Amino acid sequence: MTDLGEIDSYLGVNITHNWLVKLLEIDQSRYIQEIVNRFGMSDANPAHTPLPSGVEMYLVKYEEQASASEIRAYQ
């Protein structure tokens, strides 16, 4: 076993300690950014979720069969 010092990342999770105020923060922002970049979505517009109430009236149901490339892109 080897002591590598204080942990700062594990399996895509960033870990931050602040011992003075007894604070431990974990987040996956770096991992999420890597995934976004990998799939070419870095220029996509963000949207708040969950969608606001009443949004159903703006959604249009897609009645046709999706192509293989559409299915792959949106799975």
mmCIF file of the N, C-alpha and C atoms, coordinates in Angstrom:
data_MODEL
# 
_entry.id   MODEL 
# 
loop_
_atom_site.group_PDB 
_atom_site.id 
_atom_site.type_symbol 
_atom_site.label_atom_id 
_atom_site.label_alt_id 
_atom_site.label_comp_id 
_atom_site.label_asym_id 
_atom_site.label_entity_id 
_atom_site.label_seq_id 
_atom_site.pdbx_PDB_ins_code 
_atom_site.Cartn_x 
_atom_site.Cartn_y 
_atom_site.Cartn_z 
_atom_site.occupancy 
_atom_site.B_iso_or_equiv 
_atom_site.pdbx_formal_charge 
_atom_site.auth_seq_id 
_atom_site.auth_comp_id 
_atom_site.auth_asym_id 
_atom_site.auth_atom_id 
_atom_site.pdbx_PDB_model_num 
ATOM 1   N N  . MET A 1 1  ? 0.845   -1.156 0.000   1.00 0.00 ? 1  MET A N  1 
ATOM 2   C CA . MET A 1 1  ? 0.000   0.000  0.000   1.00 0.00 ? 1  MET A CA 1 
ATOM 3   C C  . MET A 1 1  ? 0.902   1.234  0.000   1.00 0.00 ? 1  MET A C  1 
ATOM 4   N N  . THR A 1 2  ? 0.497   2.242  -0.755  1.00 0.00 ? 2  THR A N  1 
ATOM 5   C CA . THR A 1 2  ? 1.265   3.480  -0.858  1.00 0.00 ? 2  THR A CA 1 
ATOM 6   C C  . THR A 1 2  ? 0.371   4.665  -0.506  1.00 0.00 ? 2  THR A C  1 
ATOM 7   N N  . ASP A 1 3  ? 0.868   5.563  0.323   1.00 0.00 ? 3  ASP A N  1 
ATOM 8   C CA . ASP A 1 3  ? 0.128   6.775  0.666   1.00 0.00 ? 3  ASP A CA 1 
ATOM 9   C C  . ASP A 1 3  ? 0.411   7.821  -0.400  1.00 0.00 ? 3  ASP A C  1 
ATOM 10  N N  . LEU A 1 4  ? -0.628  8.177  -1.166  1.00 0.00 ? 4  LEU A N  1 
ATOM 11  C CA . LEU A 1 4  ? -0.488  9.161  -2.240  1.00 0.00 ? 4  LEU A CA 1 
ATOM 12  C C  . LEU A 1 4  ? -0.878  10.569 -1.799  1.00 0.00 ? 4  LEU A C  1 
ATOM 13  N N  . GLY A 1 5  ? -1.109  10.752 -0.508  1.00 0.00 ? 5  GLY A N  1 
ATOM 14  C CA . GLY A 1 5  ? -1.488  12.068 -0.004  1.00 0.00 ? 5  GLY A CA 1 
ATOM 15  C C  . GLY A 1 5  ? -3.004  12.233 0.006   1.00 0.00 ? 5  GLY A C  1 
ATOM 16  N N  . GLU A 1 6  ? -3.422  13.455 0.220   1.00 0.00 ? 6  GLU A N  1 
ATOM 17  C CA . GLU A 1 6  ? -4.852  13.752 0.300   1.00 0.00 ? 6  GLU A CA 1 
ATOM 18  C C  . GLU A 1 6  ? -5.517  13.563 -1.061  1.00 0.00 ? 6  GLU A C  1 
ATOM 19  N N  . ILE A 1 7  ? -6.657  12.925 -1.065  1.00 0.00 ? 7  ILE A N  1 
ATOM 20  C CA . ILE A 1 7  ? -7.375  12.642 -2.304  1.00 0.00 ? 7  ILE A CA 1 
ATOM 21  C C  . ILE A 1 7  ? -8.000  13.930 -2.847  1.00 0.00 ? 7  ILE A C  1 
ATOM 22  N N  . ASP A 1 8  ? -7.952  14.091 -4.172  1.00 0.00 ? 8  ASP A N  1 
ATOM 23  C CA . ASP A 1 8  ? -8.631  15.243 -4.788  1.00 0.00 ? 8  ASP A CA 1 
ATOM 24  C C  . ASP A 1 8  ? -9.583  14.807 -5.897  1.00 0.00 ? 8  ASP A C  1 
ATOM 25  N N  . SER A 1 9  ? -9.471  13.542 -6.349  1.00 0.00 ? 9  SER A N  1 
ATOM 26  C CA . SER A 1 9  ? -10.352 13.039 -7.395  1.00 0.00 ? 9  SER A CA 1 
ATOM 27  C C  . SER A 1 9  ? -10.390 11.524 -7.313  1.00 0.00 ? 9  SER A C  1 
ATOM 28  N N  . TYR A 1 10 ? -11.591 10.958 -7.541  1.00 0.00 ? 10 TYR A N  1 
ATOM 29  C CA . TYR A 1 10 ? -11.734 9.505  -7.537  1.00 0.00 ? 10 TYR A CA 1 
ATOM 30  C C  . TYR A 1 10 ? -12.892 9.125  -8.442  1.00 0.00 ? 10 TYR A C  1 
ATOM 31  N N  . LEU A 1 11 ? -12.632 8.334  -9.463  1.00 0.00 ? 11 LEU A N  1 
ATOM 32  C CA . LEU A 1 11 ? -13.656 7.853  -10.397 1.00 0.00 ? 11 LEU A CA 1 
ATOM 33  C C  . LEU A 1 11 ? -14.500 8.992  -10.965 1.00 0.00 ? 11 LEU A C  1 
ATOM 34  N N  . GLY A 1 12 ? -13.861 10.089 -11.335 1.00 0.00 ? 12 GLY A N  1 
ATOM 35  C CA . GLY A 1 12 ? -14.575 11.207 -11.941 1.00 0.00 ? 12 GLY A CA 1 
ATOM 36  C C  . GLY A 1 12 ? -15.234 12.142 -10.951 1.00 0.00 ? 12 GLY A C  1 
ATOM 37  N N  . VAL A 1 13 ? -15.057 11.908 -9.662  1.00 0.00 ? 13 VAL A N  1 
ATOM 38  C CA . VAL A 1 13 ? -15.645 12.760 -8.632  1.00 0.00 ? 13 VAL A CA 1 
ATOM 39  C C  . VAL A 1 13 ? -14.541 13.615 -8.034  1.00 0.00 ? 13 VAL A C  1 
ATOM 40  N N  . ASN A 1 14 ? -14.734 14.949 -8.061  1.00 0.00 ? 14 ASN A N  1 
ATOM 41  C CA . ASN A 1 14 ? -13.790 15.877 -7.449  1.00 0.00 ? 14 ASN A CA 1 
ATOM 42  C C  . ASN A 1 14 ? -14.105 15.983 -5.958  1.00 0.00 ? 14 ASN A C  1 
ATOM 43  N N  . ILE A 1 15 ? -13.077 15.962 -5.134  1.00 0.00 ? 15 ILE A N  1 
ATOM 44  C CA . ILE A 1 15 ? -13.250 16.003 -3.685  1.00 0.00 ? 15 ILE A CA 1 
ATOM 45  C C  . ILE A 1 15 ? -12.431 17.168 -3.143  1.00 0.00 ? 15 ILE A C  1 
ATOM 46  N N  . THR A 1 16 ? -13.091 18.040 -2.384  1.00 0.00 ? 16 THR A N  1 
ATOM 47  C CA . THR A 1 16 ? -12.433 19.207 -1.803  1.00 0.00 ? 16 THR A CA 1 
ATOM 48  C C  . THR A 1 16 ? -12.670 19.206 -0.300  1.00 0.00 ? 16 THR A C  1 
ATOM 49  N N  . HIS A 1 17 ? -11.580 19.346 0.466   1.00 0.00 ? 17 HIS A N  1 
ATOM 50  C CA . HIS A 1 17 ? -11.676 19.419 1.924   1.00 0.00 ? 17 HIS A CA 1 
ATOM 51  C C  . HIS A 1 17 ? -11.343 20.826 2.387   1.00 0.00 ? 17 HIS A C  1 
ATOM 52  N N  . ASN A 1 18 ? -12.071 21.308 3.368   1.00 0.00 ? 18 ASN A N  1 
ATOM 53  C CA . ASN A 1 18 ? -11.690 22.519 4.093   1.00 0.00 ? 18 ASN A CA 1 
ATOM 54  C C  . ASN A 1 18 ? -11.766 22.155 5.573   1.00 0.00 ? 18 ASN A C  1 
ATOM 55  N N  . TRP A 1 19 ? -10.615 21.809 6.130   1.00 0.00 ? 19 TRP A N  1 
ATOM 56  C CA . TRP A 1 19 ? -10.571 21.311 7.497   1.00 0.00 ? 19 TRP A CA 1 
ATOM 57  C C  . TRP A 1 19 ? -10.906 22.393 8.510   1.00 0.00 ? 19 TRP A C  1 
ATOM 58  N N  . LEU A 1 20 ? -10.664 23.661 8.189   1.00 0.00 ? 20 LEU A N  1 
ATOM 59  C CA . LEU A 1 20 ? -10.926 24.737 9.144   1.00 0.00 ? 20 LEU A CA 1 
ATOM 60  C C  . LEU A 1 20 ? -12.418 24.882 9.456   1.00 0.00 ? 20 LEU A C  1 
ATOM 61  N N  . VAL A 1 21 ? -13.245 24.777 8.450   1.00 0.00 ? 21 VAL A N  1 
ATOM 62  C CA . VAL A 1 21 ? -14.694 24.914 8.661   1.00 0.00 ? 21 VAL A CA 1 
ATOM 63  C C  . VAL A 1 21 ? -15.405 23.560 8.592   1.00 0.00 ? 21 VAL A C  1 
ATOM 64  N N  . LYS A 1 22 ? -14.622 22.472 8.589   1.00 0.00 ? 22 LYS A N  1 
ATOM 65  C CA . LYS A 1 22 ? -15.157 21.107 8.539   1.00 0.00 ? 22 LYS A CA 1 
ATOM 66  C C  . LYS A 1 22 ? -16.117 20.932 7.368   1.00 0.00 ? 22 LYS A C  1 
ATOM 67  N N  . LEU A 1 23 ? -15.606 21.217 6.169   1.00 0.00 ? 23 LEU A N  1 
ATOM 68  C CA . LEU A 1 23 ? -16.406 21.170 4.949   1.00 0.00 ? 23 LEU A CA 1 
ATOM 69  C C  . LEU A 1 23 ? -15.810 20.147 3.993   1.00 0.00 ? 23 LEU A C  1 
ATOM 70  N N  . LEU A 1 24 ? -16.657 19.303 3.441   1.00 0.00 ? 24 LEU A N  1 
ATOM 71  C CA . LEU A 1 24 ? -16.269 18.340 2.423   1.00 0.00 ? 24 LEU A CA 1 
ATOM 72  C C  . LEU A 1 24 ? -17.207 18.536 1.239   1.00 0.00 ? 24 LEU A C  1 
ATOM 73  N N  . GLU A 1 25 ? -16.661 18.836 0.080   1.00 0.00 ? 25 GLU A N  1 
ATOM 74  C CA . GLU A 1 25 ? -17.464 19.033 -1.125  1.00 0.00 ? 25 GLU A CA 1 
ATOM 75  C C  . GLU A 1 25 ? -17.089 17.986 -2.155  1.00 0.00 ? 25 GLU A C  1 
ATOM 76  N N  . ILE A 1 26 ? -18.101 17.429 -2.808  1.00 0.00 ? 26 ILE A N  1 
ATOM 77  C CA . ILE A 1 26 ? -17.864 16.517 -3.917  1.00 0.00 ? 26 ILE A CA 1 
ATOM 78  C C  . ILE A 1 26 ? -18.704 16.978 -5.104  1.00 0.00 ? 26 ILE A C  1 
ATOM 79  N N  . ASP A 1 27 ? -18.149 16.890 -6.284  1.00 0.00 ? 27 ASP A N  1 
ATOM 80  C CA . ASP A 1 27 ? -18.888 17.229 -7.495  1.00 0.00 ? 27 ASP A CA 1 
ATOM 81  C C  . ASP A 1 27 ? -18.291 16.496 -8.679  1.00 0.00 ? 27 ASP A C  1 
ATOM 82  N N  . GLN A 1 28 ? -19.012 16.485 -9.781  1.00 0.00 ? 28 GLN A N  1 
ATOM 83  C CA . GLN A 1 28 ? -18.567 15.801 -10.993 1.00 0.00 ? 28 GLN A CA 1 
ATOM 84  C C  . GLN A 1 28 ? -18.448 16.782 -12.153 1.00 0.00 ? 28 GLN A C  1 
ATOM 85  N N  . SER A 1 29 ? -18.190 18.038 -11.895 1.00 0.00 ? 29 SER A N  1 
ATOM 86  C CA . SER A 1 29 ? -18.163 19.037 -12.960 1.00 0.00 ? 29 SER A CA 1 
ATOM 87  C C  . SER A 1 29 ? -17.088 18.742 -14.010 1.00 0.00 ? 29 SER A C  1 
ATOM 88  N N  . ARG A 1 30 ? -15.915 18.312 -13.592 1.00 0.00 ? 30 ARG A N  1 
ATOM 89  C CA . ARG A 1 30 ? -14.848 17.995 -14.548 1.00 0.00 ? 30 ARG A CA 1 
ATOM 90  C C  . ARG A 1 30 ? -15.253 16.820 -15.434 1.00 0.00 ? 30 ARG A C  1 
ATOM 91  N N  . TYR A 1 31 ? -15.825 15.773 -14.828 1.00 0.00 ? 31 TYR A N  1 
ATOM 92  C CA . TYR A 1 31 ? -16.273 14.599 -15.573 1.00 0.00 ? 31 TYR A CA 1 
ATOM 93  C C  . TYR A 1 31 ? -17.382 14.975 -16.559 1.00 0.00 ? 31 TYR A C  1 
ATOM 94  N N  . ILE A 1 32 ? -18.330 15.772 -16.109 1.00 0.00 ? 32 ILE A N  1 
ATOM 95  C CA . ILE A 1 32 ? -19.425 16.203 -16.979 1.00 0.00 ? 32 ILE A CA 1 
ATOM 96  C C  . ILE A 1 32 ? -18.888 16.987 -18.161 1.00 0.00 ? 32 ILE A C  1 
ATOM 97  N N  . GLN A 1 33 ? -17.934 17.880 -17.927 1.00 0.00 ? 33 GLN A N  1 
ATOM 98  C CA . GLN A 1 33 ? -17.355 18.671 -19.016 1.00 0.00 ? 33 GLN A CA 1 
ATOM 99  C C  . GLN A 1 33 ? -16.637 17.774 -20.019 1.00 0.00 ? 33 GLN A C  1 
ATOM 100 N N  . GLU A 1 34 ? -15.953 16.738 -19.544 1.00 0.00 ? 34 GLU A N  1 
ATOM 101 C CA . GLU A 1 34 ? -15.290 15.785 -20.446 1.00 0.00 ? 34 GLU A CA 1 
ATOM 102 C C  . GLU A 1 34 ? -16.309 15.061 -21.321 1.00 0.00 ? 34 GLU A C  1 
ATOM 103 N N  . ILE A 1 35 ? -17.426 14.644 -20.743 1.00 0.00 ? 35 ILE A N  1 
ATOM 104 C CA . ILE A 1 35 ? -18.471 13.949 -21.497 1.00 0.00 ? 35 ILE A CA 1 
ATOM 105 C C  . ILE A 1 35 ? -19.080 14.885 -22.541 1.00 0.00 ? 35 ILE A C  1 
ATOM 106 N N  . VAL A 1 36 ? -19.365 16.117 -22.143 1.00 0.00 ? 36 VAL A N  1 
ATOM 107 C CA . VAL A 1 36 ? -19.935 17.101 -23.064 1.00 0.00 ? 36 VAL A CA 1 
ATOM 108 C C  . VAL A 1 36 ? -18.997 17.321 -24.243 1.00 0.00 ? 36 VAL A C  1 
ATOM 109 N N  . ASN A 1 37 ? -17.711 17.464 -23.967 1.00 0.00 ? 37 ASN A N  1 
ATOM 110 C CA . ASN A 1 37 ? -16.732 17.666 -25.038 1.00 0.00 ? 37 ASN A CA 1 
ATOM 111 C C  . ASN A 1 37 ? -16.607 16.425 -25.924 1.00 0.00 ? 37 ASN A C  1 
ATOM 112 N N  . ARG A 1 38 ? -16.625 15.230 -25.319 1.00 0.00 ? 38 ARG A N  1 
ATOM 113 C CA . ARG A 1 38 ? -16.478 13.992 -26.080 1.00 0.00 ? 38 ARG A CA 1 
ATOM 114 C C  . ARG A 1 38 ? -17.598 13.825 -27.111 1.00 0.00 ? 38 ARG A C  1 
ATOM 115 N N  . PHE A 1 39 ? -18.805 14.243 -26.769 1.00 0.00 ? 39 PHE A N  1 
ATOM 116 C CA . PHE A 1 39 ? -19.930 14.072 -27.664 1.00 0.00 ? 39 PHE A CA 1 
ATOM 117 C C  . PHE A 1 39 ? -20.237 15.321 -28.481 1.00 0.00 ? 39 PHE A C  1 
ATOM 118 N N  . GLY A 1 40 ? -19.303 16.286 -28.519 1.00 0.00 ? 40 GLY A N  1 
ATOM 119 C CA . GLY A 1 40 ? -19.444 17.454 -29.368 1.00 0.00 ? 40 GLY A CA 1 
ATOM 120 C C  . GLY A 1 40 ? -20.591 18.365 -28.989 1.00 0.00 ? 40 GLY A C  1 
ATOM 121 N N  . MET A 1 41 ? -20.895 18.444 -27.709 1.00 0.00 ? 41 MET A N  1 
ATOM 122 C CA . MET A 1 41 ? -22.018 19.256 -27.259 1.00 0.00 ? 41 MET A CA 1 
ATOM 123 C C  . MET A 1 41 ? -21.563 20.515 -26.513 1.00 0.00 ? 41 MET A C  1 
ATOM 124 N N  . SER A 1 42 ? -20.286 20.874 -26.633 1.00 0.00 ? 42 SER A N  1 
ATOM 125 C CA . SER A 1 42 ? -19.766 22.003 -25.867 1.00 0.00 ? 42 SER A CA 1 
ATOM 126 C C  . SER A 1 42 ? -20.375 23.332 -26.285 1.00 0.00 ? 42 SER A C  1 
ATOM 127 N N  . ASP A 1 43 ? -20.958 23.407 -27.484 1.00 0.00 ? 43 ASP A N  1 
ATOM 128 C CA . ASP A 1 43 ? -21.584 24.651 -27.917 1.00 0.00 ? 43 ASP A CA 1 
ATOM 129 C C  . ASP A 1 43 ? -23.108 24.609 -27.763 1.00 0.00 ? 43 ASP A C  1 
ATOM 130 N N  . ALA A 1 44 ? -23.626 23.596 -27.080 1.00 0.00 ? 44 ALA A N  1 
ATOM 131 C CA . ALA A 1 44 ? -25.074 23.466 -26.885 1.00 0.00 ? 44 ALA A CA 1 
ATOM 132 C C  . ALA A 1 44 ? -25.564 24.510 -25.884 1.00 0.00 ? 44 ALA A C  1 
ATOM 133 N N  . ASN A 1 45 ? -26.819 24.900 -26.033 1.00 0.00 ? 45 ASN A N  1 
ATOM 134 C CA . ASN A 1 45 ? -27.418 25.863 -25.112 1.00 0.00 ? 45 ASN A CA 1 
ATOM 135 C C  . ASN A 1 45 ? -27.942 25.138 -23.882 1.00 0.00 ? 45 ASN A C  1 
ATOM 136 N N  . PRO A 1 46 ? -27.612 25.623 -22.690 1.00 0.00 ? 46 PRO A N  1 
ATOM 137 C CA . PRO A 1 46 ? -28.104 24.968 -21.476 1.00 0.00 ? 46 PRO A CA 1 
ATOM 138 C C  . PRO A 1 46 ? -29.593 25.229 -21.281 1.00 0.00 ? 46 PRO A C  1 
ATOM 139 N N  . ALA A 1 47 ? -30.247 24.342 -20.547 1.00 0.00 ? 47 ALA A N  1 
ATOM 140 C CA . ALA A 1 47 ? -31.656 24.506 -20.210 1.00 0.00 ? 47 ALA A CA 1 
ATOM 141 C C  . ALA A 1 47 ? -31.854 24.076 -18.763 1.00 0.00 ? 47 ALA A C  1 
ATOM 142 N N  . HIS A 1 48 ? -32.693 24.785 -18.056 1.00 0.00 ? 48 HIS A N  1 
ATOM 143 C CA . HIS A 1 48 ? -32.997 24.423 -16.676 1.00 0.00 ? 48 HIS A CA 1 
ATOM 144 C C  . HIS A 1 48 ? -33.879 23.188 -16.673 1.00 0.00 ? 48 HIS A C  1 
ATOM 145 N N  . THR A 1 49 ? -33.674 22.311 -15.714 1.00 0.00 ? 49 THR A N  1 
ATOM 146 C CA . THR A 1 49 ? -34.524 21.138 -15.563 1.00 0.00 ? 49 THR A CA 1 
ATOM 147 C C  . THR A 1 49 ? -34.942 21.050 -14.108 1.00 0.00 ? 49 THR A C  1 
ATOM 148 N N  . PRO A 1 50 ? -36.066 20.532 -13.778 1.00 0.00 ? 50 PRO A N  1 
ATOM 149 C CA . PRO A 1 50 ? -37.076 20.063 -14.710 1.00 0.00 ? 50 PRO A CA 1 
ATOM 150 C C  . PRO A 1 50 ? -37.715 21.222 -15.454 1.00 0.00 ? 50 PRO A C  1 
ATOM 151 N N  . LEU A 1 51 ? -38.342 20.898 -16.550 1.00 0.00 ? 51 LEU A N  1 
ATOM 152 C CA . LEU A 1 51 ? -38.986 21.931 -17.353 1.00 0.00 ? 51 LEU A CA 1 
ATOM 153 C C  . LEU A 1 51 ? -40.088 22.599 -16.538 1.00 0.00 ? 51 LEU A C  1 
ATOM 154 N N  . PRO A 1 52 ? -40.337 23.877 -16.784 1.00 0.00 ? 52 PRO A N  1 
ATOM 155 C CA . PRO A 1 52 ? -41.395 24.567 -16.045 1.00 0.00 ? 52 PRO A CA 1 
ATOM 156 C C  . PRO A 1 52 ? -42.763 23.993 -16.371 1.00 0.00 ? 52 PRO A C  1 
ATOM 157 N N  . SER A 1 53 ? -43.706 24.182 -15.463 1.00 0.00 ? 53 SER A N  1 
ATOM 158 C CA . SER A 1 53 ? -45.054 23.676 -15.699 1.00 0.00 ? 53 SER A CA 1 
ATOM 159 C C  . SER A 1 53 ? -45.668 24.374 -16.907 1.00 0.00 ? 53 SER A C  1 
ATOM 160 N N  . GLY A 1 54 ? -46.511 23.658 -17.633 1.00 0.00 ? 54 GLY A N  1 
ATOM 161 C CA . GLY A 1 54 ? -47.157 24.219 -18.805 1.00 0.00 ? 54 GLY A CA 1 
ATOM 162 C C  . GLY A 1 54 ? -46.345 24.108 -20.073 1.00 0.00 ? 54 GLY A C  1 
ATOM 163 N N  . VAL A 1 55 ? -45.187 23.462 -20.029 1.00 0.00 ? 55 VAL A N  1 
ATOM 164 C CA . VAL A 1 55 ? -44.326 23.369 -21.197 1.00 0.00 ? 55 VAL A CA 1 
ATOM 165 C C  . VAL A 1 55 ? -44.904 22.421 -22.251 1.00 0.00 ? 55 VAL A C  1 
ATOM 166 N N  . GLU A 1 56 ? -45.859 21.566 -21.856 1.00 0.00 ? 56 GLU A N  1 
ATOM 167 C CA . GLU A 1 56 ? -46.427 20.592 -22.789 1.00 0.00 ? 56 GLU A CA 1 
ATOM 168 C C  . GLU A 1 56 ? -46.978 21.257 -24.045 1.00 0.00 ? 56 GLU A C  1 
ATOM 169 N N  . MET A 1 57 ? -47.491 22.465 -23.913 1.00 0.00 ? 57 MET A N  1 
ATOM 170 C CA . MET A 1 57 ? -48.099 23.113 -25.077 1.00 0.00 ? 57 MET A CA 1 
ATOM 171 C C  . MET A 1 57 ? -47.053 23.518 -26.118 1.00 0.00 ? 57 MET A C  1 
ATOM 172 N N  . TYR A 1 58 ? -45.774 23.519 -25.761 1.00 0.00 ? 58 TYR A N  1 
ATOM 173 C CA . TYR A 1 58 ? -44.721 23.880 -26.707 1.00 0.00 ? 58 TYR A CA 1 
ATOM 174 C C  . TYR A 1 58 ? -44.079 22.659 -27.352 1.00 0.00 ? 58 TYR A C  1 
ATOM 175 N N  . LEU A 1 59 ? -44.324 21.481 -26.786 1.00 0.00 ? 59 LEU A N  1 
ATOM 176 C CA . LEU A 1 59 ? -43.717 20.269 -27.316 1.00 0.00 ? 59 LEU A CA 1 
ATOM 177 C C  . LEU A 1 59 ? -44.528 19.733 -28.489 1.00 0.00 ? 59 LEU A C  1 
ATOM 178 N N  . VAL A 1 60 ? -43.842 19.246 -29.514 1.00 0.00 ? 60 VAL A N  1 
ATOM 179 C CA . VAL A 1 60 ? -44.495 18.687 -30.682 1.00 0.00 ? 60 VAL A CA 1 
ATOM 180 C C  . VAL A 1 60 ? -44.159 17.198 -30.740 1.00 0.00 ? 60 VAL A C  1 
ATOM 181 N N  . LYS A 1 61 ? -45.164 16.346 -30.779 1.00 0.00 ? 61 LYS A N  1 
ATOM 182 C CA . LYS A 1 61 ? -44.936 14.911 -30.815 1.00 0.00 ? 61 LYS A CA 1 
ATOM 183 C C  . LYS A 1 61 ? -44.406 14.512 -32.189 1.00 0.00 ? 61 LYS A C  1 
ATOM 184 N N  . TYR A 1 62 ? -43.354 13.710 -32.197 1.00 0.00 ? 62 TYR A N  1 
ATOM 185 C CA . TYR A 1 62 ? -42.730 13.229 -33.425 1.00 0.00 ? 62 TYR A CA 1 
ATOM 186 C C  . TYR A 1 62 ? -43.434 11.948 -33.830 1.00 0.00 ? 62 TYR A C  1 
ATOM 187 N N  . GLU A 1 63 ? -44.154 11.975 -34.926 1.00 0.00 ? 63 GLU A N  1 
ATOM 188 C CA . GLU A 1 63 ? -44.990 10.852 -35.352 1.00 0.00 ? 63 GLU A CA 1 
ATOM 189 C C  . GLU A 1 63 ? -44.260 9.843  -36.232 1.00 0.00 ? 63 GLU A C  1 
ATOM 190 N N  . GLU A 1 64 ? -43.084 10.192 -36.751 1.00 0.00 ? 64 GLU A N  1 
ATOM 191 C CA . GLU A 1 64 ? -42.368 9.314  -37.675 1.00 0.00 ? 64 GLU A CA 1 
ATOM 192 C C  . GLU A 1 64 ? -41.385 8.424  -36.923 1.00 0.00 ? 64 GLU A C  1 
ATOM 193 N N  . GLN A 1 65 ? -40.789 7.481  -37.644 1.00 0.00 ? 65 GLN A N  1 
ATOM 194 C CA . GLN A 1 65 ? -39.768 6.609  -37.068 1.00 0.00 ? 65 GLN A CA 1 
ATOM 195 C C  . GLN A 1 65 ? -38.424 7.327  -37.117 1.00 0.00 ? 65 GLN A C  1 
ATOM 196 N N  . ALA A 1 66 ? -37.697 7.355  -36.006 1.00 0.00 ? 66 ALA A N  1 
ATOM 197 C CA . ALA A 1 66 ? -36.384 7.986  -35.964 1.00 0.00 ? 66 ALA A CA 1 
ATOM 198 C C  . ALA A 1 66 ? -35.375 7.146  -36.742 1.00 0.00 ? 66 ALA A C  1 
ATOM 199 N N  . SER A 1 67 ? -34.434 7.827  -37.396 1.00 0.00 ? 67 SER A N  1 
ATOM 200 C CA . SER A 1 67 ? -33.381 7.112  -38.124 1.00 0.00 ? 67 SER A CA 1 
ATOM 201 C C  . SER A 1 67 ? -32.376 6.535  -37.131 1.00 0.00 ? 67 SER A C  1 
ATOM 202 N N  . ALA A 1 68 ? -31.537 5.635  -37.594 1.00 0.00 ? 68 ALA A N  1 
ATOM 203 C CA . ALA A 1 68 ? -30.523 5.021  -36.732 1.00 0.00 ? 68 ALA A CA 1 
ATOM 204 C C  . ALA A 1 68 ? -29.583 6.072  -36.161 1.00 0.00 ? 68 ALA A C  1 
ATOM 205 N N  . SER A 1 69 ? -29.203 7.071  -36.967 1.00 0.00 ? 69 SER A N  1 
ATOM 206 C CA . SER A 1 69 ? -28.297 8.111  -36.472 1.00 0.00 ? 69 SER A CA 1 
ATOM 207 C C  . SER A 1 69 ? -28.986 8.992  -35.425 1.00 0.00 ? 69 SER A C  1 
ATOM 208 N N  . GLU A 1 70 ? -30.280 9.262  -35.580 1.00 0.00 ? 70 GLU A N  1 
ATOM 209 C CA . GLU A 1 70 ? -31.010 10.029 -34.570 1.00 0.00 ? 70 GLU A CA 1 
ATOM 210 C C  . GLU A 1 70 ? -31.118 9.255  -33.264 1.00 0.00 ? 70 GLU A C  1 
ATOM 211 N N  . ILE A 1 71 ? -31.396 7.967  -33.392 1.00 0.00 ? 71 ILE A N  1 
ATOM 212 C CA . ILE A 1 71 ? -31.485 7.132  -32.197 1.00 0.00 ? 71 ILE A CA 1 
ATOM 213 C C  . ILE A 1 71 ? -30.153 7.124  -31.471 1.00 0.00 ? 71 ILE A C  1 
ATOM 214 N N  . ARG A 1 72 ? -29.050 6.960  -32.208 1.00 0.00 ? 72 ARG A N  1 
ATOM 215 C CA . ARG A 1 72 ? -27.717 6.928  -31.607 1.00 0.00 ? 72 ARG A CA 1 
ATOM 216 C C  . ARG A 1 72 ? -27.391 8.262  -30.948 1.00 0.00 ? 72 ARG A C  1 
ATOM 217 N N  . ALA A 1 73 ? -27.748 9.378  -31.579 1.00 0.00 ? 73 ALA A N  1 
ATOM 218 C CA . ALA A 1 73 ? -27.417 10.702 -31.055 1.00 0.00 ? 73 ALA A CA 1 
ATOM 219 C C  . ALA A 1 73 ? -28.207 11.050 -29.791 1.00 0.00 ? 73 ALA A C  1 
ATOM 220 N N  . TYR A 1 74 ? -29.424 10.526 -29.670 1.00 0.00 ? 74 TYR A N  1 
ATOM 221 C CA . TYR A 1 74 ? -30.274 10.938 -28.564 1.00 0.00 ? 74 TYR A CA 1 
ATOM 222 C C  . TYR A 1 74 ? -30.547 9.851  -27.532 1.00 0.00 ? 74 TYR A C  1 
ATOM 223 N N  . GLN A 1 75 ? -29.820 8.741  -27.593 1.00 0.00 ? 75 GLN A N  1 
ATOM 224 C CA . GLN A 1 75 ? -29.995 7.693  -26.586 1.00 0.00 ? 75 GLN A CA 1 
ATOM 225 C C  . GLN A 1 75 ? -29.462 8.161  -25.262 1.00 0.00 ? 75 GLN A C  1 
# 
